[in-house]
């Protein structure tokens, strides 16, 4: 497969779109130089796990947009569901009103959640879901008369969004926070999970899950009467995709119970079948107090997010109006978005996509691990379901990373793209295709990664 250059052999239509984008569009996280150089794909259509750009190039969408398109691209029945709902009513006032699709969806979603997460607060994006969860947590303690409990603990390396509250808890290495400081006070960072290079220089099981138990020391230092909760992704895509050991999440649950704190599971990326279960927290047998979700809730066909709230938390907002949760988002629970989500969930159940994620994920992980024999730069392959990462290292024996002057993404991303695969390379190759993937398509992904690593080897010193 040969990918045409952004400025070579462009049709008049493509030329016009690149010019208009470079003059008028501000693309998220894209450097202005890249915009002016037309160094980005303009995607026009997709089907299943594949997408096409305006130049006619086809790619495997190996990251599902951004861990979003769980049911795959081009689902006409989802478009039809949106159309049918918009013919009835497109918008309903969210302040004191509701609509049938929102109620139907809330009932359906809470039938899938673990434990007593029986209440849904709708939002529009993962960042908004996290922002809402922050405020619910603080409001919960305020209603209980614990107004000093305002601090929230998050983990270094984790990603939680980009609104100001979410950004304050956001510790992903690739997100710059300096321009927006001072951020929300009371955001406390603790080391994240990294069993490949433990920050405490310990090995499991001798470590006895020190990374989790250390959080209690931080709480005691801060003062338990000031700490409101802990937020963590069950599996952090931003921080290496490490799968926690079995004891990790139960320890977090015990700590939160001991010090009257809320446990927030951030499932914005993990949720809706991505890890081979409806929600990743189910792998660890723990009930969170709040759970934030987005992305796969509609597979990207419409904006929607949801915060799941336990009965214990919701009950503290009952009674006097002074206990109301005063927070509102104009497009939250939009009837069209909820209709889309209902159809998305229906497809996932009908086609058994959660189980397919587990089956194909196990197969894909095994095949990626098999590449270690051919490529010494592969240090580790990890993840669950179709949330996988292939970590690249300079030296497998010492686990030494590449020198700072070697930008793995700049070297490898263009080669993967040329070979027909779109992913992200942040020290690791992100492998998270749509959940509708087949075994043959898994083999295609592995073959492209294999070929691309061979091509990149000279530039990376192998």
C-alpha positions as CSV (number, residue, x, y, z in Angstrom):
1,X,0.0,0.0,0.0
2,X,1.4,3.4,-0.9
3,X,0.1,6.5,0.9
4,X,0.1,9.6,-1.2
5,X,1.9,12.7,0.1
6,X,-0.3,15.4,1.6
7,X,0.6,18.0,-1.1
8,X,1.2,15.6,-4.1
9,X,-1.5,14.7,-6.6
10,X,-4.4,16.2,-4.6
11,X,-7.8,16.5,-6.2
12,X,-9.3,20.0,-6.3
13,X,-11.6,19.0,-3.5
14,X,-8.8,17.8,-1.3
15,X,-6.7,20.9,-2.0
16,X,-9.6,23.1,-1.0
17,X,-10.2,21.3,2.3
18,X,-6.5,21.4,3.3
19,X,-6.4,25.1,2.5
20,X,-9.5,25.9,4.5
21,X,-8.4,23.8,7.4
22,X,-5.0,25.5,7.5
23,X,-6.7,28.9,7.4
24,X,-9.7,28.5,9.7
25,X,-9.5,25.3,11.8
26,X,-7.9,24.8,15.2
27,X,-7.4,21.0,15.5
28,X,-7.1,19.7,19.1
29,X,-3.5,19.1,20.2
30,X,-2.1,19.7,16.7
31,X,0.9,22.1,16.4
32,X,0.3,25.1,14.2
33,X,3.3,24.1,12.0
34,X,1.7,20.7,11.3
35,X,-1.5,22.4,10.4
36,X,0.2,24.7,7.9
37,X,2.2,21.8,6.4
38,X,-1.1,19.8,5.9
39,X,0.4,17.2,8.1
40,X,-2.8,15.5,9.2
41,X,-5.4,13.1,7.6
42,X,-8.8,14.4,6.7
43,X,-11.0,11.4,7.3
44,X,-14.1,11.0,5.1
45,X,-15.7,7.6,5.7
46,X,-15.3,4.3,7.5
47,X,-16.7,0.7,7.6
48,X,-16.0,-1.8,10.4
49,X,-12.4,-1.3,11.6
50,X,-11.3,0.6,8.5
51,X,-11.4,4.3,7.6
52,X,-10.5,6.3,4.5
53,X,-9.1,9.8,4.1
54,X,-9.9,12.5,1.5
55,X,-7.0,11.2,-0.7
56,X,-8.6,7.8,-0.9
57,X,-6.0,6.1,1.4
58,X,-7.4,3.3,3.6
59,X,-6.2,2.5,7.1
60,X,-7.0,0.1,9.9
61,X,-8.3,2.2,12.8
62,X,-6.1,0.6,15.4
63,X,-7.1,3.0,18.2
64,X,-10.9,3.2,17.5
65,X,-10.7,7.0,16.9
66,X,-9.5,7.6,20.5
67,X,-10.7,4.4,22.2
68,X,-14.2,5.3,21.1
69,X,-15.7,3.4,18.1
70,X,-16.4,0.1,19.9
71,X,-19.0,-1.2,17.4
72,X,-17.0,-0.1,14.4
73,X,-17.6,2.5,11.7
74,X,-20.5,2.8,9.3
75,X,-23.4,1.4,11.3
76,X,-26.4,2.5,9.3
77,X,-28.9,1.3,12.0
78,X,-27.4,3.8,14.5
79,X,-27.8,6.6,11.9
80,X,-31.3,5.5,11.4
81,X,-32.0,5.5,15.2
82,X,-30.7,9.1,15.3
83,X,-32.9,10.1,12.4
84,X,-36.0,8.6,13.8
85,X,-35.5,10.3,17.2
86,X,-34.7,13.7,15.6
87,X,-38.0,13.5,13.6
88,X,-39.8,13.2,17.0
89,X,-37.9,15.8,19.0
90,X,-34.3,16.9,18.9
91,X,-33.9,18.7,22.2
92,X,-35.5,18.8,25.6
93,X,-34.8,21.3,28.4
94,X,-32.5,19.4,30.9
95,X,-33.4,21.7,33.8
96,X,-36.3,20.0,35.5
97,X,-37.4,18.0,32.4
98,X,-36.5,14.6,30.9
99,X,-37.2,12.6,27.7
100,X,-38.1,9.0,26.9
101,X,-34.7,7.9,25.4
102,X,-32.8,9.3,28.5
103,X,-35.0,7.3,30.8
104,X,-34.9,4.2,28.7
105,X,-31.1,4.5,28.5
106,X,-30.6,5.1,32.2
107,X,-32.6,1.9,33.0
108,X,-30.7,-0.1,30.4
109,X,-27.2,1.1,31.5
110,X,-27.8,0.5,35.2
111,X,-28.8,-3.1,34.4
112,X,-25.2,-3.5,33.2
113,X,-23.3,-1.9,36.0
114,X,-21.8,-3.7,39.0
115,X,-23.3,-3.4,42.5
116,X,-25.7,-0.6,43.4
117,X,-24.6,1.9,40.7
118,X,-28.3,2.5,40.1
119,X,-28.3,6.2,39.2
120,X,-27.1,7.9,36.0
121,X,-26.1,11.6,35.7
122,X,-25.6,12.4,32.0
123,X,-22.9,14.6,30.6
124,X,-21.4,15.1,27.1
125,X,-17.8,14.1,27.3
126,X,-15.3,12.2,29.5
127,X,-13.9,15.5,30.8
128,X,-17.4,16.7,31.8
129,X,-18.1,13.3,33.5
130,X,-15.0,13.7,35.6
131,X,-15.8,17.3,36.4
132,X,-19.2,16.2,37.5
133,X,-17.8,13.4,39.6
134,X,-15.5,15.9,41.4
135,X,-18.4,18.1,42.3
136,X,-20.6,15.2,43.3
137,X,-17.9,14.0,45.6
138,X,-17.4,17.4,47.3
139,X,-21.1,18.0,47.5
140,X,-21.7,14.6,49.1
141,X,-19.3,15.4,51.9
142,X,-20.7,18.9,52.3
143,X,-24.2,17.5,52.6
144,X,-22.9,15.2,55.4
145,X,-21.5,18.1,57.3
146,X,-17.9,17.3,56.3
147,X,-17.1,20.5,54.5
148,X,-13.4,20.2,55.0
149,X,-13.3,17.0,52.9
150,X,-12.3,18.6,49.5
151,X,-9.0,17.0,48.5
152,X,-8.9,14.3,45.8
153,X,-6.2,11.8,45.1
154,X,-5.2,10.8,41.6
155,X,-2.2,8.9,40.3
156,X,0.9,10.2,38.4
157,X,0.7,9.4,34.7
158,X,-3.1,9.0,34.6
159,X,-5.4,10.9,32.3
160,X,-8.7,12.3,33.5
161,X,-9.6,15.1,31.1
162,X,-8.9,18.7,30.3
163,X,-11.6,20.9,32.0
164,X,-10.1,22.8,34.9
165,X,-11.1,20.3,37.6
166,X,-10.3,17.3,35.5
167,X,-7.0,18.8,34.4
168,X,-6.1,19.3,38.1
169,X,-6.3,15.5,38.6
170,X,-4.7,14.8,35.2
171,X,-1.1,13.7,35.4
172,X,-0.5,12.2,32.0
173,X,3.0,13.0,30.8
174,X,1.9,14.3,27.4
175,X,-0.5,16.9,28.9
176,X,1.0,20.3,29.7
177,X,-0.6,21.9,32.7
178,X,1.8,24.8,33.2
179,X,-0.1,27.4,31.1
180,X,-3.3,26.9,33.2
181,X,-1.9,27.0,36.7
182,X,-2.9,27.7,39.4
183,X,-5.3,24.8,39.0
184,X,-7.9,23.4,41.5
185,X,-6.6,23.3,45.0
186,X,-6.6,20.0,46.9
187,X,-5.4,17.8,44.0
188,X,-3.0,15.3,45.4
189,X,-0.8,13.0,43.3
190,X,0.5,9.6,44.2
191,X,2.6,7.1,42.2
192,X,0.7,5.1,39.6
193,X,0.9,1.4,38.7
194,X,4.1,0.5,36.8
195,X,5.0,-3.2,37.4
196,X,7.5,-3.0,34.6
197,X,9.6,-0.3,36.3
198,X,8.2,-0.1,39.8
199,X,8.7,3.5,41.2
200,X,9.3,1.9,44.6
201,X,11.9,-0.6,43.2
202,X,9.9,-3.6,44.4
203,X,8.8,-6.8,42.8
204,X,5.3,-8.4,43.1
205,X,4.3,-10.3,45.2
206,X,7.1,-9.4,47.6
207,X,6.0,-5.7,47.2
208,X,2.7,-6.6,48.9
209,X,1.0,-4.0,46.7
210,X,3.0,-1.1,48.3
211,X,1.8,1.3,45.6
212,X,-1.8,0.9,46.9
213,X,-0.9,0.8,50.6
214,X,1.3,3.9,50.3
215,X,-1.9,5.9,49.6
216,X,-2.9,5.5,53.2
217,X,0.3,7.2,54.3
218,X,-0.5,10.1,52.0
219,X,-4.0,10.4,53.5
220,X,-2.7,10.4,57.0
221,X,-0.1,13.1,56.1
222,X,-2.8,15.3,54.5
223,X,-5.3,14.6,57.3
224,X,-8.2,12.1,56.7
225,X,-10.8,14.8,57.6
226,X,-9.7,16.7,54.5
227,X,-9.5,14.0,51.8
228,X,-12.7,13.4,49.9
229,X,-11.9,10.5,47.5
230,X,-9.6,8.7,45.1
231,X,-10.0,8.7,41.3
232,X,-8.3,6.0,39.2
233,X,-8.7,4.2,35.9
234,X,-9.0,0.5,36.4
235,X,-6.4,0.2,33.6
236,X,-4.7,3.5,32.6
237,X,-4.1,3.7,28.9
238,X,-2.2,6.9,29.4
239,X,0.2,5.4,31.9
240,X,1.3,2.2,30.2
241,X,-1.8,0.0,30.2
242,X,-0.7,-1.9,33.3
243,X,-3.2,-4.4,34.6
244,X,-3.3,-4.1,38.4
245,X,-2.6,-7.1,40.5
246,X,-5.7,-8.7,42.2
247,X,-5.1,-7.0,45.5
248,X,-4.8,-3.4,44.3
249,X,-8.4,-2.3,43.9
250,X,-9.7,-4.1,47.0
251,X,-7.0,-2.2,49.0
252,X,-8.3,1.1,47.5
253,X,-11.8,0.1,48.5
254,X,-10.7,-0.7,52.0
255,X,-8.9,2.6,52.4
256,X,-11.9,4.6,51.2
257,X,-14.2,2.8,53.6
258,X,-11.8,3.3,56.5
259,X,-11.5,7.1,56.0
260,X,-15.0,7.9,54.7
261,X,-13.9,8.6,51.2
262,X,-15.5,8.0,47.8
263,X,-13.9,5.7,45.3
264,X,-14.2,6.9,41.7
265,X,-13.5,4.5,38.9
266,X,-12.7,6.4,35.7
267,X,-13.9,4.1,32.9
268,X,-14.1,6.7,30.1
269,X,-11.6,4.6,28.1
270,X,-12.1,1.3,29.8
271,X,-15.9,1.0,29.7
272,X,-18.4,-0.7,27.4
273,X,-16.6,-3.8,26.6
274,X,-13.1,-2.5,25.8
275,X,-11.4,-4.8,28.3
276,X,-13.5,-7.9,27.7
277,X,-16.1,-7.1,30.3
278,X,-18.8,-4.4,30.3
279,X,-16.7,-2.4,32.7
280,X,-13.1,-3.0,33.6
281,X,-13.7,-2.7,37.4
282,X,-15.5,-6.0,37.1
283,X,-12.1,-7.8,36.6
284,X,-11.3,-6.8,40.2
285,X,-14.5,-7.5,42.0
286,X,-14.8,-4.1,43.5
287,X,-17.8,-1.7,43.7
288,X,-16.9,2.0,43.3
289,X,-19.0,4.8,44.6
290,X,-18.9,6.7,41.3
291,X,-18.0,5.6,37.8
292,X,-17.3,8.0,35.0
293,X,-17.9,6.9,31.4
294,X,-18.1,8.3,27.9
295,X,-16.6,7.3,24.5
296,X,-17.9,3.7,23.9
297,X,-21.3,4.7,25.4
298,X,-22.3,5.7,21.8
299,X,-19.2,4.4,20.0
300,X,-18.7,8.0,18.9
301,X,-21.9,8.3,16.9
302,X,-23.1,11.2,19.1
303,X,-21.7,13.1,22.1
304,X,-22.7,11.5,25.4
305,X,-21.2,10.6,28.8
306,X,-22.5,9.2,32.1
307,X,-21.6,9.3,35.7
308,X,-22.9,6.3,37.6
309,X,-23.8,7.0,41.2
310,X,-24.2,4.4,44.0
311,X,-27.3,4.4,46.2
312,X,-25.2,5.3,49.2
313,X,-24.1,8.5,47.5
314,X,-27.4,9.5,45.9
315,X,-29.3,9.2,49.2
316,X,-27.3,12.1,50.5
317,X,-28.8,14.4,48.0
318,X,-32.4,13.7,49.1
319,X,-34.6,15.9,51.3
320,X,-34.1,19.6,51.8
321,X,-33.5,21.6,48.6
322,X,-30.3,22.9,50.0
323,X,-28.9,19.4,49.4
324,X,-29.6,19.5,45.6
325,X,-26.7,18.9,43.3
326,X,-26.6,22.4,41.6
327,X,-24.9,21.5,38.3
328,X,-26.2,21.5,34.8
329,X,-25.0,20.8,31.2
330,X,-27.2,22.0,28.4
331,X,-26.9,19.0,26.1
332,X,-26.7,16.3,28.8
333,X,-29.1,13.5,28.1
334,X,-29.9,14.8,24.7
335,X,-32.7,12.6,23.3
336,X,-30.9,11.9,20.0
337,X,-27.7,10.9,21.7
338,X,-29.5,8.6,24.1
339,X,-31.4,7.0,21.2
340,X,-28.0,6.4,19.6
341,X,-26.6,4.9,22.8
342,X,-29.5,2.5,23.1
343,X,-28.9,1.3,19.6
344,X,-25.2,1.0,20.2
345,X,-25.8,-1.1,23.3
346,X,-28.3,-3.2,21.4
347,X,-25.7,-4.0,18.7
348,X,-23.1,-4.8,21.3
349,X,-25.4,-7.3,23.0
350,X,-26.8,-8.8,19.8
351,X,-23.3,-9.4,18.3
352,X,-21.7,-10.4,21.6
353,X,-19.0,-7.8,21.2
354,X,-17.9,-7.8,24.8
355,X,-17.0,-11.4,24.6
356,X,-15.5,-10.8,21.2
357,X,-13.3,-8.2,22.8
358,X,-12.0,-10.8,25.3
359,X,-11.5,-13.6,22.7
360,X,-9.9,-11.5,20.0
361,X,-7.9,-9.5,22.6
362,X,-6.4,-12.7,24.0
363,X,-5.5,-13.8,20.5
364,X,-4.1,-10.5,19.4
365,X,-2.0,-10.2,22.6
366,X,-0.6,-13.6,22.0
367,X,0.4,-12.8,18.5
368,X,2.0,-9.5,19.5
369,X,4.0,-11.3,22.2
370,X,5.2,-13.6,19.5
371,X,6.9,-10.6,17.8
372,X,9.4,-10.4,20.6
373,X,11.5,-13.1,18.9
374,X,11.8,-10.9,15.8
375,X,12.1,-7.5,17.4
376,X,14.5,-6.9,20.3
377,X,13.0,-3.4,20.8
378,X,9.7,-4.9,22.1
379,X,10.1,-4.8,25.9
380,X,6.6,-5.8,27.0
381,X,3.1,-6.5,25.7
382,X,0.2,-5.9,28.2
383,X,-3.4,-5.1,28.6
384,X,-6.8,-6.8,28.7
385,X,-9.3,-7.4,25.9
386,X,-8.8,-4.9,23.1
387,X,-7.0,-2.4,25.3
388,X,-3.4,-3.4,24.6
389,X,0.0,-1.8,24.4
390,X,3.4,-2.8,23.0
391,X,6.1,-1.1,24.9
392,X,9.3,-0.3,22.9
393,X,12.7,-0.2,24.6
394,X,16.3,0.4,23.7
395,X,17.5,-2.6,25.8
396,X,15.1,-5.4,26.7
397,X,17.4,-6.8,29.4
398,X,17.8,-3.5,31.4
399,X,14.4,-2.1,30.3
400,X,16.2,1.0,29.2
401,X,14.0,3.5,27.3
402,X,15.1,5.3,24.2
403,X,17.2,8.5,24.5
404,X,15.3,11.7,24.9
405,X,16.5,12.9,21.4
406,X,14.7,9.9,19.8
407,X,11.0,10.7,19.3
408,X,9.5,7.2,18.8
409,X,6.3,8.7,17.5
410,X,8.0,10.8,14.9
411,X,9.9,7.8,13.6
412,X,7.2,5.1,13.8
413,X,3.8,6.8,13.3
414,X,4.5,7.8,9.7
415,X,5.7,4.3,8.9
416,X,2.6,2.7,10.5
417,X,0.5,5.2,8.5
418,X,2.3,4.4,5.3
419,X,1.6,0.7,5.8
420,X,-2.1,1.4,6.4
421,X,-2.5,1.5,10.2
422,X,-3.4,4.5,12.4
423,X,-2.4,4.3,16.1
424,X,-0.5,6.4,18.6
425,X,3.1,5.8,19.8
426,X,3.9,7.2,23.3
427,X,6.8,4.9,24.2
428,X,4.2,2.1,23.4
429,X,2.2,1.3,20.3
430,X,-1.5,1.6,21.3
431,X,-3.5,-1.4,20.0
432,X,-7.2,-0.9,20.6
433,X,-9.2,-1.6,17.4
434,X,-13.1,-1.7,17.3
435,X,-14.6,-4.6,19.2
436,X,-16.1,-6.0,16.0
437,X,-12.7,-7.1,14.8
438,X,-12.2,-10.6,13.3
439,X,-9.3,-12.9,13.8
440,X,-8.1,-12.3,10.2
441,X,-8.1,-8.5,10.9
442,X,-6.1,-9.1,14.1
443,X,-3.5,-10.9,11.9
444,X,-3.4,-7.9,9.6
445,X,-2.6,-5.6,12.5
446,X,0.2,-7.8,13.7
447,X,1.6,-8.1,10.2
448,X,1.6,-4.3,9.8
449,X,3.3,-3.7,13.1
450,X,5.9,-6.4,12.3
451,X,6.7,-4.9,8.9
452,X,6.8,-1.3,10.4
453,X,9.2,-2.2,13.2
454,X,11.5,-3.8,10.6
455,X,11.4,-0.6,8.6
456,X,12.0,1.6,11.6
457,X,14.8,-0.5,13.1
458,X,17.8,1.3,11.3
459,X,16.5,4.7,12.5
460,X,16.1,3.4,16.1
461,X,19.6,1.8,16.2
462,X,18.7,-1.9,15.6
